Structure formats: structure tokens, C-alpha cells
Amino acid sequence: MCGIMGCVGKTDIRKIILNGLAQQEYRGYDSAGLALRCPDGVRNIKIVGRVCQLAKLVEERASDCEGAVSGIGHTRWATHGGVTVTNAHPHESCDGMVTLVHNGIIENAREIRAELVRNGVTFVTETDTESPCQLLAQIYDGDALTAMSELCGSLTGAFALVIMFRDRPGEIWCARRGSPLVVARADGASYCASDPTALLDYTHDLFFMEEGEMAFLTSDGCKFFGFDGAERAKTSIRLDWDSVMTDKGRYDHFMRKEIEEQPDVLRLTIDAHTVVTSVDMAKSLKISSDVLKKIRRVQFVACGTSHYATLAARDIMESLDCELDIMTEVASEYRYRNIARGGDTLAVFVSQSGETADTLAAMRLASSKGAHCVAITNVRGSTIDREVEHTLLSLAGPEIGVAATKTFTGQVGILALLVLHLLKELGALSTNDEARLIGGLRSLPAKLQSMLEREPEIEALARKYSDSKGFFFIGRRECVPLTMEGALKMKEIAYLPSEAYAAGEMKHGPIAMLDEKLTVVALVPEGDLREKTLSNVEECRARNAPIILIATEGDEDARSYANDVIFVPRTERELFTLIGLIPLQLFAYHTARTLGRDIDMPRNLAKSVTVE
Ligand code: M6R
């Protein structure tokens, strides 16, 4: 939801800002802009379009941008106001005193605007962001710290603000509440960005701004303050990601690269939390055995793909027949359903970015009720990591493609191990099941690899079915989370209508939609539900829907039920998600490619959803 970059203290600031915006473009890509503080004033250059187009325009005006001492930039995911150059950031106050970029939503923007307009201020955009910009210019009387405090105290809603004052060249001011902002120092320069990955070219030691915090950046250093203006000491957090990890390398798309990385993600995850055939989370999860032994209720809370990962975890728990009360809910509902509980509750929040507004709010709610809260996130230093009682890091490395792929695998892997750890502490895991499932997990990276090698076959199917008017993804029990993830991937990157259904539900309504242009992708691994699912497939076939089956290797009989079959290696039934996922990801990827979609930056989306 918008990417911000700021820098002070370098000679090549415009390149640094453009580079930082390009690395954060997946956060929003409706428009882009940058403002450079040059010796004779501010250059503000904005476009509707991508960062590469902005870079072209900036280069055309390079001679105009010489000698910049500070700069701020922004890639926008529009919330308030259409996608226009005027609405693009940076915004300037009508007197030119304040230049500002913003990520978040200012909830009292209308009230502020009305009041300022009454006082004669002229607004030029339709954005909520212009309100803090104009308000700050009205408040400011030469004392930036006091003006910033007053501004932050007047705003409701979520914001990461990065600001330059006309009469303070070589200074950048930042404020954060609800939207992420990271600050860094390296080689006589100070930087800020929405996302830590944009700073890794300069340093790995990062200052993650807290809720209600302001920062003052110059070439000499960074200072941090509370909204009350009191200075705060702050220590950096080291992020061990390599900047090569954020490079597309030989791949056409980040998504494709990230799909390929999944065997390694799983390997790392298993190695980090197991010893031979035993789960070993004692070092990574600092919840005492005494606490875990008393857990009676587990609540999994997340959004989007992360939510589907929790559904897979629920299935693993249920299959192991534990007597816990298990619940999964999307964070945006959990917050409002009066279901948060304390005491003997373990609440598990899963968020790749660690910045999803609803997941954060749900975590704060559960924590206030007294639940034992664990966050599973991919980003060390993210808001959820810093706020939650316990963090488990998923080990996927930076994910740039907007559609989640390898982080889902990392989440399911670590959730599976967390489930085993908890059940073991509760005395509800047999040695046999533990060894069986850990053995199953250990065998998976090689199976994932073999599945990736079948890409040409899946690509051919994607081409064949890319003129479908839509897809139904169906399956039962352990396959249901996969049907949801398969449908979501298809919607996100191919923009094709796609539905996920528990196979037994088809005849209760959705089957009415089927005809020869609506393709059914059915997950029918071997096991107790194969026959029942195939009966549902037959019902779809009788309505002329083309059928693609995902079946277990060796199940030659499956061919007689389908137009096409993708075979996947045999695995433990509870771990099917991790292998069944690969063909679904590749199928969506190649369908989107055939249709010429913008795979890494699909329309209307952004990687982290920092607004409610
Ligand atoms: O960062 P989070 O895991 O909290 O994000 C949750 C969802 O926004 C995310 O999974 C989204 O659904 C992805 N675009 C899916 O590909």
C-alpha cells in the first residue's frame, strides 16, 4: 500500500530514490513521483505509470535536478482520489513550505480540509494526504519538531509520513503510526523507506520506527522522538537478507523465481526446527512447556494466502485427533466477531509482511484478552514481529512478486512443525506420527523439485485452457485450502473468474454455472476421499465442463475421469498441500503469461495491505 523512499547526504540522491522506488514498486504502482531539494528549490516530478517511466522523465530533466541535498519519493496504491498526476505524491502545501509523501489513510482528512478551506487554504487534489500537508504548513512557524508533534496529534487513521520543509534543506522529517517506516544510516547518509528491502544496498542494520514515533534525518545522523517531542534512544536490528535475494536473476518474473525457490524454503524450515525425526522448537519458540501444556484452544488468524496456510494447519491438527478447540478466521472478521479469548488460548497470527493492518489489529485484540500470541512472519523487524509476544520467522527470504508463493510454503512448513510441537507438549502426539510426518516433510523438497521439472507439461495445459471463461477448483478436506489458493492465484494474476469449493458442495448450487467453457480443476489425491471426490467430478463432467485432475502418481485410472491429469508424487496425506500447490501455482502463472498479464504487479493489488 504505497512505497516511500527518502535520502539525505548523498550526491546521487535521485538515483537512490528511483532505485528505492523500483524495489518497492510491488507495494503500489498506480503512479509514482519524487521531490528533490535542489539549491534553488524543490523539483517535484510525478507521473501516472510505473517507476521506469518516472526514471525516464527524471533523466530527461537531469540538468534541472543537479545538486540535490535531500529527496523523497513515492509509489502509489490509490485509496482516496483517482489515479491522476495531481493526486500522485509528493504533495506540496499551497505556500510551497511543505513537501510530503504518505502511506496509509488519514481518517479525519475531510474535517481538516473543511476547516483549512474555511481559513482560505486552496486544495488542489482529491487525496486524504493533502490535508496533513496543508495543515503542517499552517502549523509550522520555524520549529519543525513542535509542528510535527502537533500535526501527529491532530491526525486520526494510519500514516507513514516523510516530509521536507522548504527552509530546511538537508533535512527529512518522518512520522509513523499504523504504516511501516524503516530508517537507516550508512556512509554519511540517512535513508528511510517503507520496506527494509529498499535499504539493503546500503546497510543491513535498520531502525524500525515504532508506533507513535517521529524521526529527524540529516547527513550527520538520525534522531528519534515520541509524538510528544521527547527524544528516544533506539537500537538497530540486523536483517540478514542479501540484496541478491531481491534480484530477478535469470527469470522473467519474480513469481517464477520464487516458485522455484520453494524446495529450499522447505529444506531450511525443516532444518531449523527438527532433529532427525523429532520436532525441536524449544530454541525458536520461547513459550514455556508449562504454558503450552495448559493450552486448550488454538485460534489461527490471518488474511489471504496466509489464511489458507492456517487452514492447512487446522487440517493437520484435526487429522492427529487432538482434543483442542481449533478455530481459523480471517483477521478482518476476527476483529469484529467477539471470538477473541484469553487464558488457555494460543492465538497464532500469520503474516508474510508482518504489516497487514487487520492481522495486526487482531493480534492486539487477542493480546489484550490475555491469549498467548505467536506471530509467524517472514520479515524480521516488521510491526508484528516487534509487537507480538512470540515470533516464529518463516524462512522464505524476501518475496517480491505480489502473488504469494514461497512464503505460503514457508508458512505451511512452519505451521506444521508448530502443530507437532504443541501436540507433543500436550502429550497428544505419538512417536509414530511425529516420525511419519517429519520423515514426510524431509522427503518433500526433492518431490517439489521433481514437480517443478514438469513445468513444460503444465505450461502446455495452461495454454490449452487459457480461453476458459473461468475455473472451479474443487477438492475435499486437506485439498480445500489448496482449492482456495489455486483460485486466488488464478484471480490475482490471470484475472479469470475462479471459485474454490469443497467438492461436496458443488451440487448445492455452483454446479448450475458449469458448461463447456468453465474448467474444473479437481484435487483427487489417493486416500479415503478419492472415490467421493471423483463422484463429484463425474457430476461436473456430466454438465460438459472440461476437467483437469491433480492425482497421485500411478493412479492411471484417474485418466478416465478427465480431459487432462497432472500427476504429483505420493506424500503423507496431511502434507499434500505442499506438493499439490506447485502445479496450481505453475498453472496460474502460465495462464497469466499466455494472457499477457502483468504477473509481478497485477492490477489493483499491492503486496502489503496496510489499510483496513
Ligand atoms: O503479508 P500478509 O501475509 O499478511 O498478507 C496477506 C494477504 O494480503 C496476502 O496473502 C495476499 O492475499 C497475497 N496477494 C496472496 O497472493
Residues whose N, C-alpha, C, O or C-beta is under 5 A from the ligand:
A	BS01	M6R	C303 G304 T305 S306 V350 S351 Q352 S353 G354 T356 V402 A403 A404 K607 V609
